[in-house]
């Protein structure tokens, strides 16, 4: 099972989001993390909800949540936001 780790920049960005959208984002990220597996990620890649970022040294992915984009990186059993 994966756990989520928020970088300082993500926490800083969260402070600029209103409470209703922030609740939606945190709930969606938690649900995404709890259900995360290779198959789950592949399904989201197929439907376009996740895209792999090109031209990066690291393997980063972009998760689309309404009008927000969440950038994450997989590291062992953690998702770093």
Order of alpha helices (4+ residues) and beta strands (2+ residues): beta-alpha-alpha-alpha-beta-beta-beta-beta
